[in-house]
Amino acid sequence: MLQVHVLRNNPAEVKKRLAVKQFKQLDLVDLIVSLDDDRKRLQNEFDNTQAKVNAASKEIGKLMAQGNKEAAEATKADVAGWKAALEPLKEQMAKVEADLQANLVLLPNLPYEQVPEGKTPEENVVVREGGQKPALHAGALPHWDLIKNYDLVDFETGAKITGSGFPLYKGRGAKLQRSLITYFLDYNTAAGYTEYIPPFMVNEASAFATGQLPDKEGQMYHATADNFYLIPTAEVPVTNIYRDTIVKESELPIKMTAYTPCFRREAGSFGKDVRGLNRVHQFDKVEVIQIVKPETSYQVLDEMVEHVERLLQSLQLPYRILRLCGGDMGFTSAITYDFEVFSAAQERWLEVSSVSNFENYQTNRMKCRYKDATGKTQLTHSLNGSSLALPRIMACILENFQKEDGIHLPEVLLPYFGANKID
């Protein structure tokens, strides 16, 4: 959530940056500033009236002590009138504050200065590419055929159990999935991230704190009886560990990683873009999250991008890194880098990770702060990234490493999978 003083200091600049994100309701900026003016005016009126009550109450005692009962009674009448005015002022203040907050949460985060302008994914900027695209043998298959031929994932039974988009991993498919998860967690913890296993459902306050509410209600599964939400990513519960917390400066940076299943009500029609593991409603993902001091967050962002890049390099997958344009960025992000892996059999790039800096947008919502060296309380910055999302990684491994005698796996997975090939 943006801070009101940011809007007040330079509303024209705020509107300019929001326009980079293709945000259309720019008049909200003026409305919020106007509501903040009303809030300040009412607060000032309330404080002045309360000060009159306090001063007059002391004066009554003095007048009574002096035996000036008539003046004391007159002052009591004034106090009664001022006290009567306080309650409606309090009600007006509460309404204005509620209106202010309701409109403030509708504003997305401001894009960082390096975010390119643009409306669509086609306008994202390729930062760099790495790895070698494989030359597949004649008769190479897309992953949705490979998983059937090698009996790795059963979509039909998953659909029977739950519904379309809920895959059932089995046998070597389940073991490969588990091997990838364990390898990703080991890779992250070796880099200093502390592992967590968080709840897979969150309450409304947690979903609000990281920006899923009110922006993404339609994308989340909602357990209405208890008002819990199934998590769309580990970012939500793990970041909320530090909601309503003042951390010590010496504790920063806080580095966390977690594996969770993720649940998303992805919209889309049938076709190559959503076939097989390309888009599912339940998927596994390993996440990395950092909470840091504001002045270090962009250095940390670069480090997290490099961290994910090295992970993809270790899997020997061809990849590219994109800096997202304003129109393709998430609501809460100040800047986002997407990682895509080349799917050789499909001959297309598939997104497997996003690494984002939210600056203090999330931490302002969840009141995650620290005391600096001067004792001043400041908001932290939060960042997160996929390290990595499993379905498309598995799809690309199956497609890119297929040979006529089977699927040869990346060498780094041998200690986890126990074999270097699926045949």
C-alpha positions as CSV (number, residue, x, y, z in Angstrom):
1,M,0.0,0.0,0.0
2,L,1.3,3.4,-0.9
3,Q,2.0,5.9,1.8
4,V,-0.2,9.0,1.7
5,H,2.7,11.4,2.0
6,V,4.1,10.0,-1.2
7,L,0.9,11.1,-3.0
8,R,0.8,14.4,-1.3
9,N,4.4,15.4,-2.0
10,N,4.2,15.0,-5.8
11,P,0.8,13.9,-7.1
12,A,1.7,14.6,-10.7
13,E,4.7,12.3,-10.6
14,V,2.6,9.6,-8.9
15,K,0.1,9.8,-11.7
16,K,2.9,9.6,-14.3
17,R,4.3,6.5,-12.8
18,L,0.9,4.9,-12.3
19,A,0.3,5.5,-16.0
20,V,3.4,3.4,-16.8
21,K,1.5,0.5,-15.2
22,Q,-1.5,1.3,-17.4
23,F,-3.5,2.2,-14.4
24,K,-6.6,4.2,-15.5
25,Q,-8.2,5.6,-12.3
26,L,-5.7,8.4,-11.8
27,D,-8.3,10.6,-10.2
28,L,-8.0,8.4,-7.1
29,V,-4.8,10.2,-6.3
30,D,-6.6,13.5,-6.0
31,L,-9.5,11.9,-4.1
32,I,-7.1,10.4,-1.6
33,V,-5.3,13.7,-1.1
34,S,-8.6,15.4,-0.6
35,L,-9.7,12.8,2.0
36,D,-6.4,13.2,3.8
37,D,-7.1,16.9,3.9
38,D,-10.5,16.2,5.4
39,R,-8.9,13.8,7.9
40,K,-6.4,16.4,9.0
41,R,-9.0,19.1,9.3
42,L,-11.3,16.9,11.4
43,Q,-8.4,15.7,13.6
44,N,-7.3,19.3,14.2
45,E,-10.9,20.3,15.1
46,F,-11.2,17.3,17.4
47,D,-7.8,18.1,19.1
48,N,-8.7,21.8,19.5
49,T,-12.1,20.9,21.0
50,Q,-10.6,18.3,23.3
51,A,-8.0,20.9,24.4
52,K,-10.8,23.3,25.3
53,V,-12.5,20.6,27.3
54,N,-9.3,19.8,29.2
55,A,-8.4,23.4,29.9
56,A,-12.0,24.3,31.0
57,S,-12.2,21.3,33.3
58,K,-9.1,22.5,35.1
59,E,-10.6,26.0,35.2
60,I,-13.8,24.8,36.8
61,G,-11.8,23.4,39.8
62,K,-10.1,26.7,40.3
63,L,-13.4,28.7,40.1
64,M,-15.0,26.4,42.6
65,A,-12.0,26.8,44.9
66,Q,-12.4,30.5,44.6
67,G,-16.1,30.3,45.5
68,N,-17.1,31.6,42.0
69,K,-19.9,29.1,41.5
70,E,-21.7,31.1,38.8
71,A,-18.6,31.3,36.6
72,A,-17.9,27.6,37.3
73,E,-21.5,26.6,36.2
74,A,-21.1,28.7,33.0
75,T,-17.9,27.0,32.2
76,K,-19.5,23.6,32.9
77,A,-22.1,24.5,30.3
78,D,-19.4,25.3,27.8
79,V,-17.7,22.0,28.5
80,A,-20.9,20.1,28.0
81,G,-21.4,21.7,24.6
82,W,-17.8,20.9,23.5
83,K,-18.1,17.3,24.7
84,A,-21.3,17.0,22.7
85,A,-19.4,18.1,19.6
86,L,-16.7,15.5,20.1
87,E,-18.8,12.4,19.4
88,P,-20.0,13.5,15.9
89,L,-16.5,14.6,15.1
90,K,-15.2,11.2,16.1
91,E,-17.8,9.6,13.8
92,Q,-16.8,11.8,10.9
93,M,-13.2,11.0,11.4
94,A,-13.8,7.3,11.4
95,K,-15.8,7.5,8.2
96,V,-13.2,9.7,6.4
97,E,-10.4,7.3,7.6
98,A,-12.4,4.3,6.3
99,D,-13.0,6.0,2.9
100,L,-9.3,7.0,2.7
101,Q,-8.1,3.4,3.4
102,A,-10.7,1.9,1.0
103,N,-9.4,4.1,-1.9
104,L,-5.8,3.8,-1.0
105,V,-5.7,0.0,-1.3
106,L,-7.0,0.4,-4.9
107,L,-3.8,2.0,-6.0
108,P,-1.1,-0.4,-7.3
109,N,2.6,0.0,-6.4
110,L,4.5,2.6,-8.3
111,P,6.9,1.1,-10.9
112,Y,10.6,1.6,-10.4
113,E,12.4,4.0,-12.8
114,Q,13.9,1.1,-14.8
115,V,10.5,-0.4,-15.6
116,P,9.9,0.0,-19.4
117,E,6.7,1.4,-20.7
118,G,4.4,-1.0,-22.5
119,K,1.1,-2.7,-22.3
120,T,1.6,-6.3,-23.3
121,P,4.1,-9.2,-22.7
122,E,5.4,-8.5,-26.2
123,E,6.9,-5.3,-24.9
124,N,8.9,-6.9,-22.1
125,V,12.6,-6.4,-22.4
126,V,14.9,-9.4,-22.7
127,V,17.8,-8.7,-20.4
128,R,19.9,-11.7,-21.3
129,E,19.8,-15.4,-22.4
130,G,21.7,-18.4,-21.4
131,G,22.1,-22.1,-22.1
132,Q,21.9,-24.1,-25.3
133,K,18.7,-24.9,-27.0
134,P,18.8,-28.7,-27.7
135,A,18.5,-30.3,-31.1
136,L,15.8,-32.9,-30.6
137,H,15.8,-36.3,-32.5
138,A,13.2,-36.9,-35.2
139,G,9.9,-38.0,-33.6
140,A,10.5,-36.0,-30.3
141,L,7.3,-35.5,-28.4
142,P,5.7,-32.7,-26.3
143,H,5.6,-33.4,-22.6
144,W,1.9,-34.2,-22.5
145,D,2.7,-37.2,-24.7
146,L,5.9,-38.1,-22.8
147,I,4.1,-38.3,-19.4
148,K,1.6,-40.7,-20.9
149,N,4.2,-42.9,-22.6
150,Y,6.3,-43.1,-19.4
151,D,3.3,-43.1,-17.1
152,L,4.4,-40.1,-15.0
153,V,1.3,-38.0,-14.6
154,D,-2.4,-39.0,-14.7
155,F,-4.6,-36.1,-15.7
156,E,-7.7,-38.1,-16.2
157,T,-7.7,-39.6,-12.6
158,G,-6.8,-36.2,-11.2
159,A,-9.8,-34.8,-12.9
160,K,-12.0,-37.6,-11.5
161,I,-10.7,-36.9,-8.0
162,T,-11.1,-33.2,-8.1
163,G,-11.4,-31.6,-11.6
164,S,-9.6,-30.4,-14.7
165,G,-6.2,-28.9,-13.9
166,F,-5.4,-31.1,-10.9
167,P,-2.7,-33.5,-12.0
168,L,-2.0,-36.8,-10.2
169,Y,1.7,-37.5,-10.2
170,K,2.6,-41.2,-9.9
171,G,5.7,-43.5,-9.7
172,R,8.7,-41.9,-11.4
173,G,6.8,-38.7,-12.1
174,A,6.1,-38.3,-8.3
175,K,9.7,-39.1,-7.5
176,L,11.0,-36.6,-10.1
177,Q,8.7,-34.0,-8.6
178,R,10.0,-34.7,-5.1
179,S,13.6,-34.7,-6.3
180,L,13.3,-31.3,-7.9
181,I,11.6,-29.9,-4.7
182,T,14.3,-31.3,-2.4
183,Y,17.1,-30.1,-4.7
184,F,15.6,-26.6,-4.9
185,L,15.3,-26.4,-1.1
186,D,18.9,-27.6,-0.6
187,Y,20.1,-25.1,-3.1
188,N,18.3,-22.3,-1.3
189,T,19.3,-23.2,2.2
190,A,22.9,-23.5,1.1
191,A,22.6,-19.9,0.1
192,G,21.6,-18.9,3.6
193,Y,17.8,-19.1,3.3
194,T,15.9,-20.6,6.3
195,E,13.4,-23.2,5.4
196,Y,9.8,-23.1,6.5
197,I,6.7,-25.3,6.0
198,P,3.9,-22.8,6.4
199,P,0.1,-23.3,6.5
200,F,-1.4,-23.8,3.0
201,M,-4.4,-21.6,3.8
202,V,-4.4,-18.0,5.1
203,N,-6.9,-15.7,6.7
204,E,-8.1,-12.5,5.1
205,A,-5.6,-10.3,7.0
206,S,-2.7,-12.3,5.6
207,A,-4.1,-12.1,2.0
208,F,-4.6,-8.4,2.4
209,A,-1.1,-7.8,3.8
210,T,0.7,-9.2,0.7
211,G,-1.7,-7.6,-1.8
212,Q,-3.7,-10.6,-2.9
213,L,-6.8,-8.8,-1.5
214,P,-8.6,-6.9,-2.8
215,D,-6.8,-7.3,-6.2
216,K,-6.9,-11.1,-6.8
217,E,-10.1,-12.4,-5.1
218,G,-11.2,-14.1,-8.3
219,Q,-7.9,-16.0,-8.7
220,M,-7.9,-17.6,-5.3
221,Y,-9.9,-20.5,-3.9
222,H,-12.0,-19.4,-0.9
223,A,-13.1,-21.6,1.9
224,T,-16.1,-19.6,2.8
225,A,-17.2,-21.3,6.0
226,D,-14.0,-20.3,7.7
227,N,-13.1,-17.3,5.5
228,F,-9.7,-18.9,4.7
229,Y,-8.0,-18.7,1.3
230,L,-5.9,-21.4,-0.3
231,I,-2.5,-19.9,-1.0
232,P,-1.6,-19.0,-4.6
233,T,2.1,-19.0,-3.5
234,A,4.3,-19.5,-0.4
235,E,5.0,-15.7,-0.6
236,V,1.7,-15.1,1.2
237,P,2.1,-17.1,4.4
238,V,5.9,-16.8,4.7
239,T,6.0,-13.0,4.3
240,N,3.2,-12.7,6.9
241,I,5.4,-14.3,9.5
242,Y,6.6,-10.8,10.0
243,R,3.2,-9.0,9.9
244,D,2.8,-6.6,12.8
245,T,6.4,-7.0,13.8
246,I,9.3,-4.6,14.6
247,V,12.5,-6.5,13.8
248,K,15.9,-5.7,15.0
249,E,18.2,-4.0,12.5
250,S,20.8,-6.7,13.2
251,E,18.3,-9.4,12.1
252,L,18.2,-8.0,8.5
253,P,18.3,-9.3,5.9
254,I,15.8,-12.0,6.7
255,K,16.1,-14.8,4.1
256,M,13.3,-17.4,3.9
257,T,12.5,-20.3,1.6
258,A,9.5,-22.7,1.5
259,Y,8.0,-25.4,-0.6
260,T,4.2,-25.4,-0.9
261,P,1.5,-26.5,-3.2
262,C,-0.1,-23.5,-4.8
263,F,-3.7,-23.1,-5.8
264,R,-4.9,-20.8,-8.6
265,R,-8.2,-20.5,-10.4
266,E,-6.4,-20.0,-13.7
267,A,-8.7,-18.9,-16.5
268,G,-8.1,-20.1,-20.0
269,S,-9.3,-22.3,-22.9
270,F,-8.0,-25.6,-24.1
271,G,-5.1,-25.4,-26.5
272,K,-1.3,-25.7,-26.6
273,D,-0.9,-22.8,-24.1
274,V,-2.7,-24.8,-21.4
275,R,-2.1,-28.4,-22.4
276,G,-0.4,-30.8,-20.0
277,L,1.6,-29.1,-17.3
278,N,1.6,-25.6,-19.0
279,R,-1.2,-24.4,-16.8
280,V,-2.8,-26.2,-13.9
281,H,-4.9,-25.2,-10.9
282,Q,-2.7,-27.0,-8.3
283,F,1.1,-27.0,-8.6
284,D,4.2,-27.2,-6.5
285,K,6.6,-24.3,-6.1
286,V,9.6,-23.4,-4.0
287,E,9.8,-19.8,-3.1
288,V,12.5,-17.4,-1.8
289,I,11.6,-14.3,0.2
290,Q,13.7,-11.6,1.7
291,I,12.9,-8.8,4.1
292,V,15.6,-6.1,4.0
293,K,16.6,-2.6,4.8
294,P,15.3,-0.1,2.1
295,E,18.7,1.0,1.0
296,T,19.8,-2.5,0.2
297,S,16.7,-3.8,-1.6
298,Y,17.9,-3.3,-5.2
299,Q,21.2,-4.9,-4.5
300,V,19.3,-7.8,-3.0
301,L,17.1,-7.9,-6.1
302,D,20.1,-8.4,-8.3
303,E,21.4,-11.1,-6.0
304,M,18.1,-13.0,-6.1
305,V,18.0,-12.8,-9.9
306,E,21.5,-14.2,-10.0
307,H,20.5,-16.9,-7.5
308,V,17.6,-18.1,-9.7
309,E,19.8,-17.8,-12.8
310,R,22.5,-20.1,-11.4
311,L,19.8,-22.6,-10.4
312,L,18.5,-22.8,-14.0
313,Q,22.1,-23.1,-15.2
314,S,22.6,-26.1,-12.9
315,L,19.6,-27.7,-14.6
316,Q,21.2,-27.2,-18.0
317,L,18.1,-25.6,-19.3
318,P,18.1,-22.8,-21.9
319,Y,16.6,-19.7,-20.4
320,R,16.1,-16.0,-20.8
321,I,15.5,-13.2,-18.3
322,L,12.9,-10.4,-19.0
323,R,12.3,-7.1,-17.3
324,L,8.6,-6.7,-17.4
325,C,7.0,-3.6,-18.8
326,G,4.5,-1.6,-16.7
327,G,1.4,-3.1,-18.3
328,D,2.5,-6.7,-17.6
329,M,3.6,-6.2,-14.0
330,G,1.8,-7.4,-10.9
331,F,-0.3,-5.0,-8.8
332,T,2.1,-5.0,-5.8
333,S,5.4,-5.1,-7.6
334,A,7.8,-2.1,-8.1
335,I,9.9,-4.1,-10.6
336,T,9.7,-7.8,-11.8
337,Y,12.1,-10.0,-13.7
338,D,10.6,-13.1,-15.3
339,F,12.6,-16.2,-16.1
340,E,11.5,-18.3,-19.1
341,V,12.8,-21.7,-20.1
342,F,12.7,-22.8,-23.8
343,S,10.5,-25.8,-24.3
344,A,12.1,-27.5,-27.2
345,A,9.3,-29.8,-28.3
346,Q,6.7,-27.0,-28.1
347,E,9.2,-24.5,-29.6
348,R,8.2,-21.8,-27.2
349,W,9.3,-20.0,-24.0
350,L,7.6,-20.9,-20.7
351,E,7.6,-18.8,-17.6
352,V,9.1,-20.6,-14.6
353,S,10.0,-17.8,-12.2
354,S,9.3,-14.2,-11.3
355,V,11.6,-12.2,-9.0
356,S,10.1,-9.0,-7.7
357,N,11.0,-6.1,-5.4
358,F,7.9,-4.7,-3.7
359,E,9.8,-2.0,-1.9
360,N,7.6,-1.0,1.1
361,Y,4.3,-1.7,-0.6
362,Q,3.6,-5.0,1.2
363,T,5.4,-4.0,4.4
364,N,3.3,-0.9,4.8
365,R,0.2,-3.1,4.6
366,M,1.5,-5.6,7.1
367,K,3.3,-3.1,9.3
368,C,6.7,-4.8,9.2
369,R,9.2,-2.4,10.5
370,Y,12.7,-2.1,12.1
371,K,14.5,0.4,14.3
372,D,17.5,2.0,12.6
373,A,20.7,3.1,14.3
374,T,19.1,6.4,15.4
375,G,16.2,4.6,17.0
376,K,13.7,5.7,14.3
377,T,11.1,3.2,13.2
378,Q,11.1,2.5,9.5
379,L,9.3,0.2,7.1
380,T,11.4,-2.7,5.7
381,H,11.3,-3.7,2.0
382,S,10.2,-7.1,0.9
383,L,11.2,-9.2,-2.2
384,N,10.3,-12.6,-3.4
385,G,11.0,-15.0,-6.3
386,S,10.2,-18.5,-7.5
387,S,13.0,-20.9,-7.1
388,L,11.4,-22.6,-8.9
389,A,7.9,-23.4,-10.0
390,L,7.7,-27.1,-10.8
391,P,5.2,-27.8,-13.6
392,R,6.9,-26.1,-16.5
393,I,10.3,-27.0,-15.2
394,M,9.3,-30.6,-15.3
395,A,7.7,-30.1,-18.8
396,C,10.9,-28.6,-20.1
397,I,13.2,-31.2,-18.6
398,L,11.1,-34.0,-20.1
399,E,11.0,-32.3,-23.5
400,N,14.6,-31.0,-23.7
401,F,16.3,-34.1,-22.3
402,Q,14.4,-36.7,-24.3
403,K,16.4,-39.0,-26.5
404,E,15.4,-42.1,-28.5
405,D,16.4,-44.4,-25.6
406,G,14.6,-42.4,-22.8
407,I,14.7,-39.1,-20.9
408,H,18.2,-38.3,-19.7
409,L,18.0,-36.1,-16.6
410,P,20.2,-33.2,-15.5
411,E,23.3,-34.5,-13.7
412,V,22.5,-32.4,-10.6
413,L,19.4,-34.5,-10.0
414,L,21.2,-37.9,-9.8
415,P,21.7,-37.8,-6.0
416,Y,18.0,-37.0,-5.5
417,F,16.4,-39.2,-8.2
418,G,18.8,-42.1,-7.9
419,A,19.1,-42.6,-11.7
420,N,20.2,-40.5,-14.6
421,K,17.5,-41.6,-17.0
422,I,13.8,-42.4,-17.2
423,D,13.3,-45.3,-19.7
